[in-house]
């Protein structure tokens, strides 16, 4: 018996017991072996991220960062690339955000996701407005939501973040940035020149040790950065503790709900926000400081409204909430017919299940 106890004591001295709390606190991180590179854009050859979105001109980045992570987890859970599109505006406003305030609390948004969830874009499309406005999601949105069971903060330690990225999916990250970030067009970003600008929220989707960087999805459209993406140096010193010590890097977990609702999808292709149209020919708007609503499409002359639609039998066109035309055959179009001034164009798509989805855009008719 004494011999057995002696052997046991020697074994414990040579191989100490590691507690679960020590593992969680990453106190033995040096023993963790991680791949030198990882990306949710390439999981065994499949890209589970979704298309780059454009939040402009509204300060709704928190909702875009969360939805970017959530959409990736939805596709991975179903093992299918179907490009889900969640309503960032629903999450932003219903969780308490305002344009005047300039943000929604990530904590409030995460709790809202747990209790109520977020529906698809067709329930509350983004009108790209730089001001608060009355809002209401499509009736029945509660049946088209995706929820989470858990969220939390991740330590800023590089190894801990890498492991969380692999274990939980894309991470929602609070960053601060400088003027030179606006002019990033490729490579690994690290601040060099310019004054501090403010805060932002993005989604880290991967890392690459060969370049010492994170791979990050932004929400400033495809014309910014590397087609909307950027690489952030491990030592860029951009991560912020907005919500107190230990905050700034969020994970979400336990995705469930109506991940793929049987609802039509509709998108206004012409006119586009931040574009001007001269008898149907569209160009990016250059004179954005004119006393015209910032993102509103500017129309001179005749214009054919064109939409893309999926799982759709008919598309109804509205001007200022008044029905103008119903098209029952693809491609769905309408010859714009309205008066001068600022108007709201809305299209509503319907399928056999009588479920509608929306897209909304403001336009300014000059002539």
Phi, psi and omega in degrees: 000316179300323180296320180294317180296322179296316179297320180296318180296317179297319180298317180295326179290323182281325184232079183297148179288133178259122182283157177298322180296325178295320177296316181294326181274002175062032180284347177239036186300336182295340181273351182278126179256116181244154176297153181288344177208148179204143179204137174286358173272356180207080175257100184054041176090359181250132177267110182266002176280165180251178185299152175294133178257171179227109182279345189301146001262022185264149181275055189257029189298328181301314180293324179292321178296316179296313182295327177299316179293317183294318180297321177297316180294327177297313181294319180294322181295321179273353184053046184210136175265105179231008174053060177299151182226103181273158181274097177298323181294323176299311181297319183296306186282318182290337177272003174108007180282154173220151176291322180299317178289327175092006179191167166239142179296129176301324179296313178298319180295319179294318177295323178297319178300321180291319185274316187244326183085177180233133179274179178287163185304329182295344179276334180201084182289159181274115179274002178056060179246139182264033181205160176286151182205159177298139182219153175197126179288159181305137176306136181091005181301333182299337180271002184235030186260156171243135183236171174232159178257345188203150170209163179187175179262148179245138176299148183287355179303133186301314182296318179297318179294320178300313182296319179295324178298320179287318185283321189249343185105187181308145182257139178269122192234131173274127179230158165247152185216171184243176184300325183293345178294329178299332187255014176294135179226001178160170181084194180262119184279135171207134186301134178236311184222165175098164182272157174299142182251310183166200182254163183202160176234132182224177180238120174279127182246353181186180177212162181212107181293333181294334178247003180051053185211161170264148173260124194232139176262124178258175181231041180249023178083171185278349180276349176264147173063213178268077184055037177101348181256164170207160176252128183247124182301143177306325183254030181287347178056048183250338185289134185243146174264070184296328189252023179107170181305135178085002179260186175105337176233113187249143169243156173233151185210162175074051182287131177204171179120205182271081186290336183218074183295143178279073184230151177293154173241135180220142182216132177283117179269323176221124005275159176256146176297154183061026177232152175243142185236128179244099183052047174092348180267120185259139176223150176302136180292129181261314183272078186278352183265006175294156181286057177232142180315129196308308187267353185300136174294140181253128189242125172236118179087188183291152181207135173264117176285125182238137178231154169254140184216145176235149177052045190229137175260328181209153177232129179252134183255134181234146168238121181052045177068010176254124181295133182243327186194147175236126178247127183252008180226135175282148358287139186277120183218165175205135176281111185306130181219098180203177183270173177294157176109187183276131179222163174248121176265129177228139173239142181232125181254145181225145174237191185299335183272006178062026176263129182254152170228158190236158162219142186228140176210141176270145177217150179242112180273116181270313178224000000 
